[in-house]
């Protein structure tokens, strides 16, 4: 491989690594601390914050306009200026369509606070202004949250928080299913699906209670590992973990729904008490109850869009749902949700739908109506299709609800550990100091012992660390104290490749070869020695990563990444630097140790 090819490869690698590393740089170096704190919170907290900020900003703008409508806002309000200009253009277009072009509003030459407020017209002008401001804050915080999700994470031993290991008693759940008369042909697949559903429900429940976005993953066959960065209440977490998801199908009472909505629109403040219970239960039939109808909002949260009155009697329990998928209708190509019921559920559902054709059937999850589709015909055989103009996202949400139906898997907390944030900050400083001092000591030794050639090793080591962090960021890996230990060990091990190469080159120079010939022979003779040692180290790291858990796995992953990057920097980067000095700088001698030329 010639030096041009090596140079191009190095540039490509550096560019790709920078793209991988950019989210981490943006998060840790360019995102303000207050925005980081908001982004690490739950979606509910983000929504509450943006709503409050929007109200404060609207009040500030109105008060400013009252004091002096000619006030020009600072550059941080440029987004409002842009929105106001769009409003003026839309208003002018509306005037032209009505044939009163001469009265169409014009965009002011100077956009003052009064001009901005005047651009928001209509009966809900304040609400429209608030929506623009809320969208600005929401987009900023959600963008920061996205950067965090794509960056290198700090483990609990560095950032503080809580970790929990939960055991799912799959054998007991399976035995219960069989006792209830359910036929399970593939027990291994049933356990796999049960674990997936449990993890999905725990993720939804933990975030719903206003906690920091959790890390939840399966360990082994029947254990779940949960990490919650930041402060979290131990009792709240335990109550969430021991809870169960609830899903069922109920019939919608259309007459009661229409009557209730009329009543609610006339009495919005006196319909429910502080606990969300009806103050006057007589406004709906005794065999029904009121539930909110929810869709996903711009934050990805459940947003209530109305109320539906459903029968208290459960038509079909969610435990009868075996599987659910999203597909496209063959005629309309619109998304639809198809799910399969077990044998008992198929009979129940077939009889029920036959008796209620033309009526709506609500899918209820955690006392929220997620869908209310019309029964068009009797549905027999257990193959059910839900359609109704769903978007792809809506269909996927319904699928998720169906897949995380009724959880009957007993959960048991095996261990629970809380790590303080102050301890994490201390660990970060100690880990960084160890890494920097170790790297500095190795590089100083290489320069002192190998003089000019030691500079090549310095550059290779710095690029080695750069590539390691980039790979960690690319795969969204978590940086823990054990990962830092793996990096520190890699610093000492990776320089070994440079030592082998330098010593080989010194031997060739002592044999009387020229600089170019000594470099070529040194790299060729050192190649397999470097590959043998690093391949064996990588194999050991791979087995540790696969078979180990927790800190062992973190150590092994960082070691494996370091082995690969060190081989690249030693054989490609270092070789290019030697060849550049030889062929471009036309150097005939070499500084590669005391007394060696």
N, C-alpha and C positions, 0 to 999 in steps of 0.2 A: 504493500500500500504506500503510495507516494504522499508527500507532505501536503499537497493540495487536497487530496481525499481526506486525510486526517483532519485538516483544518475545517473542511466543510462539515464533517461528522461532529467535531467539537462544537461548532457554531450551532448546529441543529440541536444537539443535546442541551446546550446552555439555554437556547431559546425555549425549548420544550419544558425544561426544568423551571425557567422563569415563569412560564404560563401556569405550571403546577403550583409554584410558590406564591403567585400573586394574591390569591385569596387570603393566605396566611399573613402576607405583608399588609394587605389592606385591613385585615381585622385587627392585628396586634399593633400596627404602627400608624394607621391612618384613620381608624375609627375611634372617636372620642370615648372616654370612659363612661360618661353618662349614657351614651347611645349603646355601648356594649351591655351595660346593666339592663337597659330596656329590652334589647334584642335577646338576652338570655332568659328573659321572663316568658311566661306562657302567653299564648295568643289572646287569652282573655284579658290579661294585664295590659298587653299592647293596645288592645281595643279601648279599654277604659282610659288609658293615658291619652290616646289620640283624640278621643271625644272631649275630654277635659281641656286639652290644649287648644282644640278648635274653638270651643266656647270662649276661652280666655282671649284668643286672638280676635275673634269677632267682636267681643266687648271692647277690646283695645282699639280696633279700627273705628268702631262707632263713636267712641269717646273722643278719639283724635279728630274725626271729621266734624264733630260738634264744636270742638275747640277751634279748629282751623281747617276747613275743607281743602285749602290749597297746599297742605303739607305734602311734601314728596317723601315717600317711604324709602328706607334704606335698601341696599341691593339684596338683602336676604328675602325681600318680598317680591323679587322679580317674577316668581311663579304666579303671583296674583296679577301682576301687570299683564303677563301673557294670557291668563284666563280672561281678564277684563277685555283685552283686545279681541279675543275670540267672541266674547259676548256681544261687543259692538258690531262685529261683522255679521253675526247671526241675526241680531236685531235689524240691521240695515237690510239684510236679505228678506226678512219677514215683511218689512215695510214695502219693499219693491214688489213682492208677490201680492200685496194688498192694493197696489196701484197708487201708493202715496210716497213716491220716491223722493219728492222734495222735502219731506219731513223726516227722512231716515236719519237716525243718529250717526254722527261722525266720530271717528276715533280722535280723542284730544291729542294735541301735539305734546303736551306734558301730562303724564298720567299721575294725577294727584290722588290722595286718599278719597276725596269726594268723587272724583271721576270713576275710581274703581268701584265704589259702592253703588254709584248710579248705573253701572253696567249690569248689576244684578237686579233684574226686574221681576215682576210677577208676585203672586200671593205668597210664595215661599222663598223670597229673596234671601232672607237670613239663612234658611236651611241650605240653599244652593251655595252660598258663600262658605258656610261651615263645612259642606261636603268637599269643596276644593281644598280647604286648609287641612281637613282631616286626611284626605288622600295624600297630601304632601308628606305629612308626618308618618302616615302608615307606610308609604312606599319607601321612605328612608329607613325606617326601622326594620321592615321586612327584608329590604336589600341587605342590611347589616346582618340580619339573622341568616340569610342565604350565604353571605361570606363566611360566617362562623361555621355553618354546616359543611362548607367546602375547605375549611382550613384545618391545620393540625390542632387537635384537641389536647387540653391538659387533663391528665388523669386526676383522680381524687387525691392522690398523695401530693399533687402539686397545686390544685385549685381549691381543695376542700369540698366537703359535701357528704353524701351518704351512699354506701353500697349495701346491697341486700342480695342474698341468695335464697331463692324460693324453690321448694321442691313440689312438683305436681304429682299427685298420687294417681298415676294413669291406670294402674292395676285395679284400684278401687273403683275408679270411674268406669272402667271397662266391665267390671263385675256387676255394677249397678245397671248398666245398659242391658246386659244379658238377663238380669233378673226381671227387668221391665218387659222382657219379651222381644227385644230388638235383635235382629239377626245381623251379625257382623262377620263378613266373610274374610276380610283382610285386617287383622288386628294391628299389624305394624303400621299400615296406612292410616288406620283410625287414630292411633296414638300420635302419629305425625301431624294429622289435621287438628287434633285436639290441642296440641302444643302451639301450633300456629294461631289458632283461634284465641287461646289464652293470652299469648303475647300481644296480639292485636287489641284485645279488650283491655289489658293492663295499660298499654300505651295510651289508649283513648281516655281511660279513667284517670290516670295520673295527671295528664295534661289538663283534663277538664276541671280538676280541683285547683287550678291556678298555680301549679308548681313549675319549676324550670323544666324545659324540654328534657326528658329522660333518655338515657341510653339503655335499651332493653334488648338482650340477646339470649339465645338459647345456649346452655352449656350441657353437653352430653345429651342423653335421651330424655331426661325428665326434670332438668333444673333450669331455672331462669335467673340470669344475672341482671341486676338493675343498678344503674348508677344515676344519682341525682345530684348534679353539681350545685353548690350554694347551700343555703340554709333550708332545711325541710323538717317539718314536724314528724317525729317518729310515730306518734299515735295515728296521725292522719294517714300516713303511708300504710301502716298495718291495716287500717280499716278499709282502705282502697284495695289492697291485695287480697284480703279475705272476702271482698264483695264478689258478686256474680253479675254477668250481663243478662239482661232480660229482653226477649223478643217474642212477639206474638202477633197474630192476625185478628182483627176485630171488624165488625160490620159498622159502617158509618150510618148514623141516624140523620138523614138529610133534613127532615122537617125540624128536628130539634136544633141542628146546626144553624139553619137559617134564622130560627127564632132567637137563638142565643146571640148570634152576631148582631141582630137588630137591637137587642137589649144592651149588649156591650157597647155598641156605638153611641147609645143614648146615655149610658152610665159607666164610662170607662174607669172612673175613680172609685166607684163603690161596688164593683162586681166581685173583686177578690180581696181577701185580707192579706196581711203581711206574710203569711205562710203560703200564699198562692191557692188557698181554698176558697170555694164559692161562699160568699156571705149569705146569699139566699139560694139554697139548694133546690127550691121549688121551681126555678126557672127552666130546669131541664127534667126529663122523666127520671124516675127513681132508678130505672135499670140502665142508666147511661152515666157517662162522666165526660168532662171537658178536658181536652188535651191540646197543646199547641202544635201547629204544623210548622215544621222546620226545614230550611234549606241551608246550604253552605253559603256564607257571605264572603266578602273580599278578603277576610282574614283567614278563611278556611274553617271558620267556626259555625256551629249551628245557630241560625238566625230564625227567630219565630216570625212568620209572615201572616199568621192568622190562627183561628181556633177551629177545631173540629170536634163535634160531639160523637162519641163512639159508644157502642154497647159495652157494658161491663163484662158480659160473658165472652170468654176467649173462644174464637172460632177454631183456631189452630195454634198450638204452642210451637215456638221456634225450634225446639229440640227435634222436631220431625224433619227439619231441613238437612239434607245430606250434603248438597253442594250447590254452588251458584256461579254462573259465568255471565259475562257481558258479550252480546253478539249483535249483529245487524239484521233488521227485518228484511227478508228477501224481496219484498214488494216495494217498501218505502225507503229502505236502506237507513232507517232511523235506529238508534241504539235501543236495545231491549235487554231485559234481565231474565235469564232462564235459570230456574232452580229445580232441583229434584227432591222429592219427598220420600221418606221411607214407606214401607207397605201400610203401616197403620195410618200414617198421615195422609197417604193417597186416598184411602177410603173416606176418612173424615172430610178431607178437602173436596172430594168429588161430591159427596152428599150435600155439603154446605153450599157449594157454588151452584149446584143444580136447583136448590131451593131459593137462591137469591140472585138470579140472573137480572142484570140491569142495575144492580145496586153497587155501591162502592165498598171496597175492602181496604182497610187501613193496615199498613205495616207499622207496628208500634215497637220502638226500641227505647229502653230506659224512660218509659212514660212520655216519649215524644213521637208524634206521628211523622214518619219519614217519607211515606208515599201513600196515596189513596187512589188506587186504580179501579176502574169500573169492571165488574164481572160481566163479560159479554156472552159467555156460554158455560155450560157445565164442564169442569176440568177434571177429567178422570185419568187414571194411570200414573199420577204423581209427577208428570212433566208439566211444569207451570211456566208460562211466559208472561212477563209484565212489560207493557208498552204504554205509551201515552205522551209522546213528544219529548222524551227525556233528552237532555244533552249527554254527551259522553261522560262528563264529570258526575252528573246526577245519577246516571246508570251505575257508574263505578261505586258511588256512595251507597246506593241501595244494595249492590252486590256485597259490599263490605259489611253492611248491617246484617244481611242474611248469613254470611259466612261466620260471623261472630255471634251466632244465635244464642241459645241458652247454655251457659257454661255449667257443666256438671262435674268439673274436675276439681277435687279438693286441693287447696293450696296450703303449704306449710312453710313458714319463715324459718330457714335453717340458721342463718347468721345475719347480723346487722352491725355495721360499723360506721361510725361518724368521724370524719376527719375535719379538724378546724381549718379555716382559711389562713390563719396566721402561721400554722404549721406548714401549710402548703407554700406560702411565700418564702419561708425560711428554707424549705427544701429546694425551691427554684434557685435561690441565690447560691446555695451550697453546690447544687448540681452544675450550674453554669460556671461557678468558680473552678470546680474540679475539671470541667471540660476545657475551659480556656487555659488554665495553668498547665494541664496535661499536654494540650496542643502546643502551647508556647514552649514548654520544656523540650518536646520532641523536635520542633522546628529549630530551636537554638542549637541543639546538639547536631542536627544535620548540617547546618550552616558552618558550625565550628569544625566538624570532622571532615565534611566533604567540600568545604569552601564554596566555590562557584557553583558546582553541580548541586550543592545542597539547596540553592535557591529554586531549582526545578522541583525538588521534593516539597518545598514550602508551598509553591503554587499548586502542586498536585493535591496536597493535603487540604488546602483551603477549598479547592473545587470539589474534593471528596465530601467535605461537610456540606457544601452547597447542594450537591446532588442528593445526599442522604435526606436533608430536610425537605427537598422538593418531592421526593418519593413519598415521604410521610404525608405531605400535604395532598399529593395526587390521590392517594387511597384513603384519605380522611382518617388516618390512624391516630391513636391516642398516645400522647407523649407522657410517659410515667418515669419515676425514678429509675426503674429497671431498664427502661429504654435509654435513658441518659447513660447508665452504666455500660450498656452495650455500645453506645457511641464512643465512650471514653476508651473502652477496650479496643474498638476498631481503629482509633487514632494510633495506638501503639502497634497494632497488628498490620495496618495498611502500609506503614512506612517500611515494613519488612521487604515489600516488593521492590521499593527503590534501593534498599541496601543491597539486595541480591544483584540488581542491574548494575549499580555503581561498582561493586566489587568485581563483577565480570569484566566491565569496561577497563578497570584498573589492571586486571591481569593481561588483557589484550594489549594495552599500552606498554606494559613492561616487556612484552614479547616483541616490541618494536613496530607494531602496526600504527598506521596513520590514525588521525582523529576519526575520520569517517568510517574507516574499516573497523576500528575498535568499537565504535558505537553500534554498528550493524551486527558485529559478532557478539557483543555483550548482550544486546536485546534478544538475539536468536538463541543464545545459549541459556539465557535466564528464563525464557518463555515457559518451558514445561515445568521447571522448578516452581515458578510462581503459580502456574495453573494447578499443579498437583496439591500444593499446600492450601490454596484457597478453595478448591473444589471439596476437599475433605472437611474444611471448616464450614463450608456452606451446607454440606450434607448433614453435619451435626446440628447446625442451626435450624435446618428445615425440619428435622425430627423433633427438636425441642419445641419448635413453633406448632407442629401438628399435634404432638402428644401432651405438651405442657399447657397450663392455664395460668391466667393472672400475670404475675410479675415475671414468671419464667417465659411465658409466651412473648411478652413485651421485650425482654432482653434478647430473645432469639430472633425476633423480627428485625430489630435494629441492627443486630450483628450480621444477619443475612444481607440486608440492604448495603451495609458498609463494606462487606466483602466484595460484592459486585461492583460498587462504585470505585473502590480502591484499585481493582484490577484494571478498570477502564482508564483511570487517571494515570496509573503507573505505565501502562503499555502504550497508550495513545497520546495523552497530553504531554507526558514527560518526553516521549520520543520526538514529538513535533518540536519541542523547545530545543532539544539537542540538534535536530536536523536544521532548524532555522538558523542557529548560530553557526553551523558548519557551512551550509550552502548559501545562505543569504548574507550573513555577516562575515563570511570567508575567514573564520578563525581556524588556525592550524593546530594550536595547542589547546589543552583542556585543563581547567582548574577542577580537579576531582579528588583532592586530598593533598595533605602535606607531602611535598617531595615528588609528586606525580604531575607530569605535564603531558 
